[in-house]
Amino acid sequence: MNIDWPTIRNCDADARHGATIELSGWMIPLDPQADSVDYFLLSADEPCCGGCVPRNPLTSIEVHAAMPIAPQADALTLRGRLVHLVDDPAGWRYRLVDAKPLDLVETPSPRTFSRRAFLTSGAALGLTACAPGRFGGYTEAHDGAAAPTWQPPAGTLTIDMHSHGGRVIVSRNPAIGAHRPFIPLAAPMRAGGMNVICLAIVTDTTVTRVADNRKRFEAWRDPQPGELYALGQTEFQRARELIERQQMQLVTNTASLTASGPLGPCAIISAEGADFLEGQVDRVDEAYTQHRLRHLQLTHYRVNELGDIQTEPPVHGGLTDTGVQVIRRCNALGIVVDVAHGTYDLVKRAADTSTKPLVLSHSALATHPGARSRLITADHARAIAATGGVIGVWPSSGTFKDLHAMAEGVKRVADVVGVEHVGLGTDMLGFISPPVFRSYEQLPDLASALLLAGFSPEEVGAILGGNYRRVFQASVG
């Protein structure tokens, strides 16, 4: 059964789920250096360069080939079983399984490259796509001159304020998601020089879904009693297991950050959304003690017991009294309080409540954010900075077209609140569409872009970790 790309784009292909189909397109290996691969993308359009991943998930599909295939310069036709993906964490809608090039269906030639070797190399969805540095794109400045190289000042620690790296999040089907294989994390961190990440679990996935033609997430049902707490227990365990398997160091206080951070890779246990608390403040103590939680984001994609969110109409008028109690408990125990996803009214009350600096781990500045936008205003940013806190700028492709644009976005936030209040929050593996920063291997290129935007080496060090380090020390001790 032949299908065409308009059938993919308008989602009519949903009805072909499970069918054997034929589809023509251009092959995009996610490791452009590989001699042959059995996992790649098939694109409707010819890529502009090797490893360039289309941003629109409806212009390409995932391919799991029946055999390793050498990269092809010309378009090819594949035959395989079409799978309609639902709420895929990487943002893809379709996958072609057991795929074979049409001219090899009858007489396949043997190849030896293994998928395990490909995955172990650190390449995966979202890690290339015109990526800077080794994948091409930012080895030169815009004027054609060589891009500056950042030399981290002595004592610099690079820290990602918000990451789902390694894939600890359980998918929307816990029976399957709890056993999803991890993907490489420590290797790309080492390759790019990322010392520490705030490794975030998410505990509203079973009650949220992608909406508005895959442009945003929304809550679609109320959780059952105990459901989100149980999900939290599973994900905290996955986070610890990932850290152990990747032979990373766990950071729990300033002493361990100072001792282990420069050695890297390290992780700070974080939670995106306090939904696992289910409104029970005493569970903050449990998470701190049993799971070593040291960074807590109050809300995510559902209006929970702690407060309102940017992407839904307000219900509570901002931060709730329970939210106030949670912040006070975090301050007392030593947990960084993160107000990302929260409304401006939530942030203002949180700022009045907290005795420690706040962070807003991943967003960007917009003068007039649209309805349900995750971007923030200058006043929103100033409320964070007034506590001594930090705003993490994210690499959303919906906000920035490339790393240079992202660096200019960092500059805009710094112009409003001062460079000492700006950080990096990559939201690694957390986007629907592939972002402009897809791998920690790109960190040197982001640093170069920041230098080109006019920041000094010391300021780049502060943005890429020093500012969050200050907040962590003040909050956790």
C-alpha positions as CSV (number, residue, x, y, z in Angstrom):
1,M,0.0,0.0,0.0
2,N,1.6,3.3,-1.1
3,I,1.0,6.4,0.9
4,D,2.2,9.9,0.3
5,W,3.4,12.8,2.5
6,P,0.2,14.7,2.4
7,T,-1.4,11.7,4.1
8,I,1.3,12.0,6.8
9,R,0.9,15.8,7.2
10,N,-2.9,15.7,7.6
11,C,-2.8,12.7,9.9
12,D,-5.0,10.6,7.6
13,A,-2.2,8.0,8.1
14,D,-3.6,7.3,11.6
15,A,-6.1,5.0,9.9
16,R,-3.2,2.9,8.4
17,H,-1.9,1.9,11.9
18,G,-0.5,-1.6,11.7
19,A,-0.6,-1.8,7.9
20,T,2.3,-2.6,5.6
21,I,3.0,0.5,3.6
22,E,5.5,2.0,1.1
23,L,6.8,5.5,1.5
24,S,9.4,7.5,-0.4
25,G,11.7,10.1,1.1
26,W,15.2,11.1,2.1
27,M,17.2,9.2,4.7
28,I,18.5,11.2,7.7
29,P,20.9,9.2,9.9
30,L,21.2,10.7,13.4
31,D,24.9,9.8,13.4
32,P,26.1,11.3,10.1
33,Q,29.5,9.6,10.6
34,A,28.1,6.0,10.7
35,D,28.8,3.7,7.8
36,S,25.3,2.1,8.2
37,V,22.4,2.4,10.6
38,D,19.2,0.6,11.5
39,Y,17.6,3.7,13.1
40,F,17.1,6.9,11.2
41,L,14.5,9.4,10.0
42,L,12.7,9.4,6.6
43,S,12.0,13.0,5.6
44,A,9.6,14.4,3.0
45,D,12.2,17.0,2.0
46,E,15.8,16.6,1.1
47,P,17.9,17.7,4.1
48,C,20.2,20.7,3.9
49,C,23.1,18.9,5.4
50,G,24.0,15.6,7.0
51,G,22.2,15.0,10.3
52,C,19.7,17.9,9.8
53,V,16.5,16.9,11.6
54,P,13.3,18.6,10.5
55,R,11.6,20.6,13.2
56,N,8.0,19.6,12.2
57,P,7.3,16.0,13.2
58,L,4.8,15.7,10.4
59,T,7.5,16.1,7.7
60,S,9.4,13.0,8.8
61,I,8.9,9.7,10.5
62,E,11.0,7.4,12.6
63,V,12.4,4.3,10.9
64,H,13.4,1.0,12.6
65,A,15.0,-0.9,9.7
66,A,15.0,-4.6,9.4
67,M,18.8,-4.4,8.6
68,P,21.5,-1.8,8.9
69,I,21.4,0.4,5.8
70,A,24.2,2.6,4.4
71,P,23.3,6.3,4.2
72,Q,21.8,7.2,0.9
73,A,22.3,10.5,-0.9
74,D,19.2,10.1,-3.1
75,A,15.6,9.5,-2.2
76,L,14.6,5.9,-1.5
77,T,11.4,4.0,-1.0
78,L,10.9,1.9,2.2
79,R,8.4,-0.8,2.9
80,G,7.4,-1.5,6.5
81,R,4.7,-1.6,9.1
82,L,3.3,1.8,10.0
83,V,2.8,2.5,13.7
84,H,0.8,5.5,14.9
85,L,2.5,6.9,18.0
86,V,0.5,8.5,20.8
87,D,2.1,11.1,23.1
88,D,5.6,10.1,22.0
89,P,8.0,11.9,24.3
90,A,10.3,12.9,21.4
91,G,7.3,14.3,19.5
92,W,7.1,11.9,16.6
93,R,3.7,10.8,15.3
94,Y,4.6,7.8,13.1
95,R,7.2,5.0,13.1
96,L,8.0,2.6,10.3
97,V,8.9,-0.8,11.8
98,D,10.9,-3.7,10.1
99,A,11.5,-1.3,7.2
100,K,13.5,-2.4,4.1
101,P,14.5,-0.4,1.0
102,L,12.2,-1.5,-1.8
103,D,15.1,-2.7,-4.0
104,L,16.5,-4.8,-1.1
105,V,13.2,-6.5,-0.2
106,E,13.9,-9.6,-2.2
107,T,17.7,-9.8,-2.0
108,P,19.0,-8.0,1.1
109,S,22.7,-7.6,1.4
110,P,24.4,-8.3,4.7
111,R,25.7,-5.5,6.9
112,T,27.3,-5.6,10.3
113,F,26.6,-2.3,12.1
114,S,24.6,-2.8,15.3
115,R,21.9,-0.5,16.7
116,R,23.4,-1.0,20.1
117,A,26.7,0.5,19.0
118,F,24.8,3.4,17.4
119,L,22.9,4.2,20.6
120,T,25.9,3.7,22.8
121,S,27.7,6.4,20.7
122,G,25.3,8.9,22.3
123,A,23.4,9.8,19.1
124,A,19.6,9.8,19.5
125,L,16.6,11.7,18.4
126,G,17.1,15.4,18.8
127,L,20.9,15.3,19.3
128,T,21.8,16.5,15.8
129,A,19.7,18.6,13.5
130,C,22.2,21.2,12.2
131,A,23.7,21.0,15.7
132,P,26.6,23.3,16.4
133,G,30.2,22.1,16.6
134,R,30.9,18.6,15.4
135,F,27.6,18.4,13.5
136,G,28.2,21.6,11.6
137,G,26.5,25.0,11.9
138,Y,28.4,27.1,14.3
139,T,32.1,26.5,13.7
140,E,32.2,29.9,12.2
141,A,30.8,33.2,13.3
142,H,28.1,35.0,11.3
143,D,30.6,37.2,9.6
144,G,32.6,34.2,8.4
145,A,35.4,34.6,11.1
146,A,36.3,31.8,13.4
147,A,33.9,31.6,16.4
148,P,35.5,32.4,19.7
149,T,36.4,29.5,22.0
150,W,35.3,29.7,25.6
151,Q,38.0,28.8,28.2
152,P,36.1,28.3,31.5
153,P,37.7,30.4,34.3
154,A,39.2,28.5,37.2
155,G,36.5,27.1,39.5
156,T,33.8,27.2,36.9
157,L,31.0,24.7,37.2
158,T,28.6,24.2,34.3
159,I,25.0,23.4,35.5
160,D,21.8,22.7,33.6
161,M,18.9,23.9,35.8
162,H,16.4,21.7,34.2
163,S,16.9,18.4,32.4
164,H,15.2,15.1,31.6
165,G,18.4,13.6,30.2
166,G,18.7,9.9,30.1
167,R,14.9,9.5,29.8
168,V,13.8,8.9,33.4
169,I,10.2,10.0,32.8
170,V,7.6,7.2,32.7
171,S,5.4,7.5,29.6
172,R,1.7,7.8,29.7
173,N,1.4,4.1,30.0
174,P,3.2,3.2,33.3
175,A,3.1,-0.5,32.6
176,I,5.4,0.1,29.6
177,G,7.1,3.3,30.6
178,A,8.4,2.1,33.9
179,H,10.7,-0.2,32.0
180,R,11.8,2.0,29.1
181,P,15.5,1.7,28.4
182,F,17.6,4.7,29.4
183,I,19.6,6.5,26.7
184,P,23.3,7.7,27.1
185,L,23.7,10.7,29.4
186,A,27.2,10.7,31.0
187,A,29.0,10.4,27.7
188,P,27.5,13.5,26.0
189,M,27.9,15.5,29.3
190,R,31.6,14.6,29.4
191,A,32.0,15.4,25.7
192,G,30.5,18.9,26.1
193,G,31.9,19.7,29.5
194,M,28.6,19.8,31.3
195,N,29.4,19.1,35.0
196,V,26.0,19.0,36.7
197,I,22.3,18.6,35.7
198,C,19.1,19.0,37.7
199,L,17.6,15.7,36.7
200,A,13.9,16.2,36.8
201,I,11.1,13.6,37.1
202,V,7.6,14.4,36.0
203,T,4.6,13.1,37.8
204,D,1.6,14.3,35.9
205,T,2.2,12.3,32.7
206,T,-0.7,9.8,33.2
207,V,-3.2,12.6,33.4
208,T,-1.9,15.0,30.7
209,R,-1.7,14.7,26.9
210,V,-0.6,16.6,23.8
211,A,-3.3,18.9,22.5
212,D,-3.9,21.6,19.8
213,N,-2.3,19.6,17.0
214,R,0.6,18.6,19.1
215,K,1.6,22.1,20.1
216,R,1.1,21.9,23.9
217,F,0.2,19.7,26.8
218,E,-3.0,19.8,28.8
219,A,-4.6,17.9,31.7
220,W,-7.4,15.7,30.4
221,R,-8.6,13.9,33.5
222,D,-8.4,14.0,37.3
223,P,-5.9,11.6,38.9
224,Q,-7.0,8.7,41.1
225,P,-6.1,8.9,44.8
226,G,-2.5,7.8,45.2
227,E,-1.9,7.6,41.4
228,L,0.6,10.5,41.1
229,Y,2.3,9.6,44.3
230,A,2.9,6.1,43.0
231,L,4.2,7.5,39.7
232,G,6.6,9.7,41.7
233,Q,8.0,6.7,43.6
234,T,8.6,4.9,40.3
235,E,10.4,7.9,38.7
236,F,12.5,8.7,41.7
237,Q,13.7,5.1,41.6
238,R,14.4,5.4,37.9
239,A,16.4,8.5,38.5
240,R,18.6,6.8,41.0
241,E,19.0,3.8,38.8
242,L,20.0,6.0,35.9
243,I,22.6,7.8,38.0
244,E,24.1,4.4,39.1
245,R,24.1,2.9,35.7
246,Q,25.8,6.0,34.1
247,Q,28.3,6.1,37.0
248,M,27.3,9.6,37.9
249,Q,27.7,11.4,41.2
250,L,24.7,12.4,43.3
251,V,24.8,16.0,44.6
252,T,22.9,16.6,47.8
253,N,24.6,19.7,49.3
254,T,27.2,22.3,48.8
255,A,30.0,20.1,50.0
256,S,29.2,17.4,47.5
257,L,28.7,19.9,44.7
258,T,32.1,21.4,45.4
259,A,33.8,18.1,45.7
260,S,32.1,16.2,42.8
261,G,31.0,18.9,40.5
262,P,34.4,19.6,38.8
263,L,34.8,15.9,38.3
264,G,31.4,15.4,36.8
265,P,29.0,14.1,35.5
266,C,26.8,14.8,38.5
267,A,23.0,15.0,39.1
268,I,20.8,16.9,41.5
269,I,17.5,15.1,42.0
270,S,14.7,17.4,40.9
271,A,10.9,17.2,40.3
272,E,9.0,19.1,37.6
273,G,5.7,19.6,39.3
274,A,4.9,18.8,42.9
275,D,1.9,16.6,41.8
276,F,3.4,13.6,43.6
277,L,2.7,15.3,46.9
278,E,-1.0,15.2,46.2
279,G,-1.4,18.2,48.5
280,Q,0.3,16.4,51.5
281,V,3.1,18.7,52.7
282,D,4.7,16.0,54.8
283,R,5.7,14.2,51.6
284,V,8.2,17.0,51.0
285,D,10.2,15.6,54.0
286,E,9.8,12.1,52.6
287,A,11.1,13.1,49.2
288,Y,14.0,15.0,50.8
289,T,15.1,12.1,53.0
290,Q,14.3,9.0,50.9
291,H,14.8,10.3,47.4
292,R,17.4,13.1,48.0
293,L,15.2,15.6,46.4
294,R,17.0,19.0,46.3
295,H,15.1,21.0,43.6
296,L,11.3,21.2,43.5
297,Q,9.2,22.8,40.8
298,L,5.8,23.6,42.2
299,T,3.6,23.2,39.1
300,H,3.7,21.6,35.7
301,Y,0.8,21.0,33.1
302,R,-2.1,20.6,35.5
303,V,-3.5,23.1,38.0
304,N,-2.5,21.2,41.1
305,E,-3.0,21.8,44.9
306,L,-0.2,24.3,45.0
307,G,-1.3,26.9,42.4
308,D,-2.1,28.1,38.9
309,I,-0.2,27.5,35.7
310,Q,0.6,29.7,32.7
311,T,-1.0,27.3,30.2
312,E,-4.5,27.1,31.8
313,P,-7.0,29.6,33.1
314,P,-6.4,30.5,36.8
315,V,-8.3,28.7,39.4
316,H,-6.7,29.6,42.7
317,G,-5.6,33.2,42.1
318,G,-2.0,32.2,42.2
319,L,-0.2,30.3,44.9
320,T,-2.4,28.4,47.3
321,D,-2.0,28.2,51.1
322,T,-0.7,24.7,50.6
323,G,1.8,26.1,48.1
324,V,2.9,28.5,50.8
325,Q,3.4,25.6,53.3
326,V,5.4,23.6,50.7
327,I,7.7,26.6,50.0
328,R,8.3,27.1,53.7
329,R,9.1,23.4,54.2
330,C,11.6,23.5,51.2
331,N,13.2,26.5,52.8
332,A,13.6,24.7,56.1
333,L,14.9,21.5,54.7
334,G,17.1,22.8,52.0
335,I,15.4,22.4,48.6
336,V,15.6,24.9,45.8
337,V,12.1,26.3,44.9
338,D,11.4,26.5,41.2
339,V,8.3,28.5,40.0
340,A,8.6,27.5,36.3
341,H,5.1,27.0,34.7
342,G,3.5,29.1,37.5
343,T,1.5,32.2,36.8
344,Y,2.8,35.7,37.6
345,D,0.4,35.8,40.5
346,L,1.9,32.6,41.8
347,V,5.4,33.9,41.5
348,K,4.6,37.1,43.3
349,R,3.2,35.3,46.3
350,A,6.0,32.8,46.2
351,A,8.5,35.6,46.3
352,D,6.8,37.1,49.3
353,T,6.8,33.7,51.0
354,S,10.3,32.3,50.4
355,T,13.2,33.2,52.5
356,K,15.6,31.8,49.9
357,P,16.2,32.7,46.3
358,L,13.7,31.4,43.7
359,V,14.5,30.0,40.3
360,L,12.4,29.8,37.2
361,S,14.3,27.1,35.5
362,H,13.2,27.1,31.9
363,S,11.5,29.9,29.9
364,A,12.4,33.0,27.9
365,L,11.5,36.7,27.8
366,A,8.5,38.0,25.8
367,T,7.2,41.5,26.0
368,H,3.6,40.4,25.5
369,P,3.2,36.6,26.0
370,G,0.1,35.2,24.2
371,A,-2.6,33.2,25.9
372,R,-1.3,30.1,27.5
373,S,2.3,31.0,26.7
374,R,5.2,29.7,28.7
375,L,7.2,32.9,28.0
376,I,7.4,35.5,30.7
377,T,7.3,39.3,30.9
378,A,10.0,41.6,32.2
379,D,8.1,42.1,35.5
380,H,7.8,38.3,35.9
381,A,11.6,38.0,35.5
382,R,12.2,40.9,37.9
383,A,10.1,39.2,40.6
384,I,12.5,36.2,40.5
385,A,15.6,38.4,40.4
386,A,14.4,40.4,43.4
387,T,14.7,37.2,45.5
388,G,18.3,36.8,44.4
389,G,17.2,34.1,42.1
390,V,17.9,32.9,38.5
391,I,15.8,32.6,35.3
392,G,16.9,29.7,33.1
393,V,16.7,30.4,29.4
394,W,15.5,27.4,27.4
395,P,16.4,26.4,23.8
396,S,12.8,26.1,22.4
397,S,12.7,26.1,18.6
398,G,9.4,27.9,18.9
399,T,11.3,30.8,20.6
400,F,14.7,30.7,19.0
401,K,15.8,29.7,15.5
402,D,19.3,28.7,16.5
403,L,21.9,29.0,19.2
404,H,22.9,32.5,18.2
405,A,19.3,33.6,18.6
406,M,19.2,31.8,22.0
407,A,22.3,33.7,23.1
408,E,20.6,37.0,22.1
409,G,17.6,35.8,24.2
410,V,19.9,35.4,27.1
411,K,21.2,38.9,26.6
412,R,17.7,40.3,26.6
413,V,17.0,38.7,30.0
414,A,20.3,39.9,31.3
415,D,19.5,43.5,30.1
416,V,16.3,43.3,32.2
417,V,17.5,41.7,35.4
418,G,21.3,41.6,35.3
419,V,23.6,38.8,34.2
420,E,23.8,37.5,37.7
421,H,20.2,36.4,37.5
422,V,20.4,34.4,34.2
423,G,21.1,30.7,33.8
424,L,20.6,27.7,31.4
425,G,17.6,25.4,31.5
426,T,17.8,23.0,28.5
427,D,14.6,21.0,29.3
428,M,16.6,18.2,27.6
429,L,14.2,15.6,26.1
430,G,11.2,17.6,27.3
431,F,10.1,19.3,24.1
432,I,7.5,18.2,21.6
433,S,9.5,19.7,18.6
434,P,13.3,19.3,18.6
435,P,14.9,22.3,20.3
436,V,18.0,24.2,19.1
437,F,20.1,22.7,21.9
438,R,19.8,18.9,21.6
439,S,22.9,17.5,23.2
440,Y,25.3,18.4,25.9
441,E,28.0,18.1,23.2
442,Q,26.8,21.4,22.0
443,L,27.7,23.3,25.2
444,P,31.0,24.7,23.8
445,D,29.0,26.1,20.8
446,L,26.5,27.7,23.1
447,A,29.3,29.3,25.1
448,S,30.8,30.6,21.8
449,A,27.5,32.1,20.9
450,L,27.3,33.8,24.3
451,L,30.8,35.3,23.7
452,L,29.7,36.5,20.3
453,A,26.6,38.1,22.0
454,G,29.0,40.3,24.0
455,F,29.3,38.4,27.3
456,S,32.8,38.1,28.9
457,P,34.2,34.7,29.7
458,E,33.4,35.2,33.4
459,E,29.8,36.2,32.6
460,V,29.5,33.1,30.4
461,G,30.7,31.0,33.3
462,A,28.0,32.6,35.6
463,I,25.3,32.0,33.0
464,L,26.2,28.4,32.4
465,G,26.3,27.4,36.0
466,G,27.7,30.0,38.5
467,N,24.5,31.8,39.1
468,Y,22.5,28.6,39.8
469,R,25.4,27.4,42.0
470,R,24.9,30.5,44.2
471,V,21.2,29.8,44.6
472,F,21.8,26.1,45.4
473,Q,24.3,27.0,48.1
474,A,21.9,29.6,49.6
475,S,19.0,27.2,49.5
476,V,20.4,23.8,50.2
477,G,23.5,24.6,52.4
